Amino acid sequence: MFHVTILAVGRLKEKYLTEAAGEYLKRLSAYARVEVVEVSDESFAESLSPLDLAKIKEREGERLLKRLRQGTFMIALDLRGKQFSSEEMAGILGRKALGGQGDLTFIIGGALGLSKNVLERADLRISFSRMTFPHQLMRVILLEQIYRWFKIYRKEPYHY
């Protein structure tokens, strides 16, 4: 069975996002052991210098990397990452399963994104769009897509 971790900066604050994430976590339980691991985010003023903002991303990135399991296949959500269709991602999931690598970790950065160290550590960097989404909403979108990828991989109805 797959072990999927969503490693995210910050907590879901709005009830509707928590409920949506909970629904997809419940659905995913039939396909994988899924856990969400949250690390604290840094508060910051928008008037900080680029260097100070980079330091904030570095601190958040250090927290993320400390929670990363040895041997997991790490997928970073990155605006500059490669874009895949749902079918292509289901294929990646299938190849990981056939190769015996069922331990996947998806990394979602905070409001400032992911640090250079996290991006360099990633085995795969994916982008859902060239548009920017709030990181809290991105968690729900990611959970829905992982559910969709499992449905496609297992050739079950849902995707259409």
Beta strands, then each sheet from edge to edge (+ up, - down):
strand 1: 2-9
strand 2: 32-39
strand 3: 73-83
strand 4: 103-108
strand 5: 124-127
sheet 1: 2+ 1+ 4+ 3+ 5+
end
